[in-house]
Structure formats: C-alpha cells, structure tokens
Amino acid sequence: MKKLLIRTLSGLVYVVLTVGSILISKYTFFAFFTLVLAYTLYEFYRLSKNDGVKPQFILGILTAIYLFVSFFLYDMKLVTADIFLGMIPLLMLVPIVELIKGGERTVQNIAYTILGIVYIAFPFSMLNFIVTPIQLQPEKYMPEVLLCLFILLWANDSGAYLFGSWLGKHKMIERISPKKTWEGAVGGALLTMVVSVVMFRILNVLGFVDAIVLSLITVVAGTLGDLIESMIKRHFHVKDSGAIMPGHGGLLDRFDSMLLAAPVYYIYITLILN
C-alpha cells in the first residue's frame, strides 16, 4: 500500500507539472521541457557508462539545449533559420574533444554522445513546432495541440495496462518487455481512439477519420518508443533509467514513448492541416 501511494503521488506530480507547464504559457513550457530534456539526456549518458563508454556529458547536454532553444526561438519567429548553423561546430567538437583527450573507446564515446542528441534532443525539440502549429494560426501558442499528444500517449499506456492485466496472454516481444501483450496493445489502441475522437471533436480541429488515424499512428510510434527504451535498458542491464520519480523510475522511462511519437504526430498534423 505504501509503494502504491508513493507511485500514485509521484505520477500525480509528473502529470501536474507536465500539464501545468504546457497550459500556463510558452515560457513555462520552455523552462520545464528544457530542464526535462537536459536531465533525460543525462540519464541516457549515465546509463551508457554501464557499457564502459564515457560520453561527453557537458558538450552533449549543451548541444541538446542549443537545439531545443533554436527550435523555440525559430518557431516564435524571433530568429531566422541561420541559428541552426550553430549545431555544426558543436557537433564537430565531439570528435575533436575525443582527439584531444585520447584514451580508449573513442569511437564509442563519440557515437553515444551523438546518439543521445539524435534520440532524445531532436524529439524534444519537435515539441516546439507542435505547441505552435503554424498550419492552424501562425505564431499563436496553442497548448491544447501538444497536450493532446500526451493525453493520447497516457490513454494508450492506461489502456494497455488495464487490458493487459485483464486479458493479456500473448506476449509481444518477451525478450525485450516480458509484460507487454498483444491484448494490452489492442486495448490501449481502442481506448486511445475513443479519447482521440472525443478530444478533437471538442477542439473542432480534426474530423473523425483524421482523429482515428492520428491516434493509431501515435499508438504505434509510442509503443515502439517504449520498446526501444526497454531494449536499451536490457542492453545496459538495468530496470529503470533512473530514480528521480519514486515508483516510476527516471524521466527517460516516462518520456520514452514520446520520443518516437512526437515526430510522427507533428508530420501527420502538418500534412493534414496543410
């Protein structure tokens, strides 16, 4: 009972902070997700040390923050696309630093440093384009569009857990995630479709078919994101990416499904709204 209470309170804090930061203003969104991005990438780099690799923590995290800030400023029309040119010297510094400091496993150190930026920083940066979708109203902050993404992912997780616990018999990829079942996946998809239709009906943004399709591609991408993070943890022989959220693990554990879902979610709403 104590563990359940801690897990519930921890999850509630996570939801309140995420939803609150998105709804209050673009600046609270920016501040919160910059911190979340930095710590999530830190967790990934810390995990890689289990593999005997020494990624460049400071340079990698600074590059990730620069990418997120660039997306934010560009999306708010405060800078031109030239700001992204700053990523070139930052990425070039990664192998240069390894060349200077020397040591073993230099190629692996470079690979893990850049992988963290691509795997974590880029999807987080895409959230800027989702929360200010120029296809709807140029330069207008629309938190409900981003909030819908998280609600769809949470609906999928909840449905998969409930249906999987109730009916789950056939494992999806047991060697990666022993608890995930096909019954849970179908249940999560069904609940997400219902939630999607209701949400977008209320917002009057997408029609019935588009809401169904968007929910399905979000479910598939979110599930794959979850499985990929499980695969990474299996490789590093850990159960959780961290312990910052009691009962839930680390931030990478909480945002894993978003890492793949955010880009496809943005692509779909862009194509449809265009």
N, C-alpha and C positions, 0 to 999 in steps of 0.2 A: 504493500500500500504506500509506503514511504517513497519507493522508487517511482511508482506511478504518479504520485503527487509532484515529485521533483520534475519528472519528464513533462507533465502537463503544464506546470508553471514555466518551465524553460521554453516549451513550444509556444506558449501564450506570449511570452516576452518577444520571441522571434517574430511572430505574426504581427504584434502591435508595432514593433519597431519598423518592420518592412512596410506595412500598410501605411503607418503614420508618416514615415519619411517620404513616401510617394505622394500622399494626398496633401500634405501641408503646403509644400512649394517646390519649385525646381531646385532651390538651393539646399533644402533638407535632403531631397533626393540625391543631389550631387555629393553632399558631405557624407551621407550614410553609405552609399554604394562605393565611394572612393575608399573608405575605411574597410568595407567588407571585401572589396577586390584585393586590397593590399594584404589583409590577413589570410584570405583564401589562398593566394599565391604563396604566402609564407608557409602555410600548412603543406602545400604541394612540395615546395623546396625542402622542407624539413623531412617529409616522407622519403624523398629521394636519397637522403643520407643513409637510409637503411640498405641501399644498394651500393654503398661505398662511393657515391658520387658527391661532389661538392659544387653545387650550382652557385652562381653569383647572386646571392640574396639581394644585396643592396642595389646593384645595377639592374637586375631583373625586375624588382619591385618598382624602382624609379621609372623604368621604361614602361611598365604596365600603367602606372599612374599618368605618365605623359600621354599615353594613348587614350586613356579614358578622358582626361582633361581636354585633349584635342577634339575628340568626338563631341564633347559637351559644348565647347566654345564654337565649333563649326556649326553644330546643329542650331545653336542660338543665334547664328548669323553675326557673331562677334569677331570672327576671323575668317580668312579665306582658306582654301584647301592647301595652301602652301605650308600651313602648320604641320601637316603630316610628313613633310620632308625631314622634320627633326627626328623622325623614327630611324632614318637611315644611319646617321652617325652613332646613335645609341645602340642599334643592332650590330654595327661594325665594331663597336667597342668590346662586345662579348668575346670574340676570338682574340682580339688584341690583348685584353686583360689576361687571358689564359696563356698567351705567348709570353707575357712579361713575368707572370708569377711562376710559370713552369709547373713541374710536378707530374703525377701520373693521371691517367684517365682524362686527359684534357678534352678529347673529342666528346666523351660522355658528359663532361661538365658543360660544354657549350650546348650540346643537344638538349639537356634537361633544362637549362636556363631559357632557351628559346621556345622549347615545348610548352613551358609554363605560361609564357606570354601568349602563344597562339591558342592554347587550350583553355585558358582562364581569362586573360585580359581582353581578348578580342570579343568574346560573347558578352562580357560585362559592358564593354564599350558600346555594343549594339543597343543596349537598353536606352541610351540617349536618343537614338533615332525612333525607338518605339514610343517613348513618352512624349515626343514632339513630332507626330507624324505629319509631315508637310502635305501628304495627299489629302488630309482632312481639312485642316485650316493652317496655313503657313505660319510658322513661328509661334503657334499657340501651344502652351503647355497643357497636355491632356492626360492627366494621371490615370484616368479610368482605362485607357487603352493598355497601358503597362500592367495595371492592376489585374486586368482580365487574364493576362498571361499567367500570372502567379496563381490566380484562382483556378484556372484550368489545370495547372500542374498539381495544386493541392487537392483538387477534386479527383484527379487520376490516382494520386497516392492513397487517398482515403478509400476510394472505391476498390482499388487493387488490394488494399489491406483487409477490408471487410469481406469482400467476395473470396479472396484467397484463404482467409481464416475459416470461412464457412464452407466453401465448396472446393477449395484447392486440392488437386490430386496430381495433375500432370505438370512436372517441372519444366520451366523454360530453358534455362542454361544452368543446370545444377552445379557444374564445376565452378561457376562464377558467383552465382547467387542462389544458394540452396532453398531459400524461402519463396522465391518468385515462381508463380504458377501461371499457366495459360488461363485458368478460370479467373484468377485475380486480374490478369491483364484485360480480359474481356469485360469484367465487371467495372474496372476503372474506366475503360473506354466508354461504356454505356452511360455511367454517371457523368462523365465529362461532357458527352454530347448533350445531355439534358441541361446541364449547367450552362453550356455554351449558348444553346438556343435561347434560354431564358435571359441570360445576360445581354446578349447582343440585340435581343428584341427590346429590352428595356432601354438600351442605349440608342437604338434605332440606327445602328451603324452597318450591320451585315444582315443579309437575308438568311432564310432558313438553310438553304443548301450551303452557302458560304460558311455559316456558323458550324455546320456539321463537319465540313471538310477541314476547316481550321482546327477544330477540336481533335480530329483524328490525326492530323499531321503533328500537332502539338503532343498528343499522347505517344505516338511512335517515337518522335525525337526525344521526348522527356524520358521514356523508358530506356532508350538506347543510351542516353546520357547517364542514367542511373547505373546501368550495367557496365558501362565503360569505367566509371569511377570504382565500381566493385572489382573490376578486373585489375585496375591499378593497385587497389588496396591488397588484393590477393598477391600481386607481384611483390609488394613490399612486406607481406606477412603481417598486416595489421587489421584490426576490426573496424576502427574508426580513424578518420583523418586527423582528429584532434579531440580535445575535451573541453572546449570553451562553452559548449552547450550541454549541461548535465542531462544524461538520459538520451541525448540525440547524437553526440559526437562533436565533430568540428563543423566549420562553416562550409567546407567543401562537401561534406555529407548532405548539408541542407540545400545547397545550390547546384548540386551535380546535374539534376535533370534540366535546369535552366540553361546550362552551358551549350547544349545542342538545340534546345527548344527555341531559345531567343532568336537565333539567326533565321530559322525556317519560318517562325511566326512573323518576323519582320518581312521576309521575302514574300510571304503569301498576302499579307495585308497591303503591301506595296503594289503587287501585281493586280490585286482585285480593285483597290481604290484608284489605281491609275485608269 
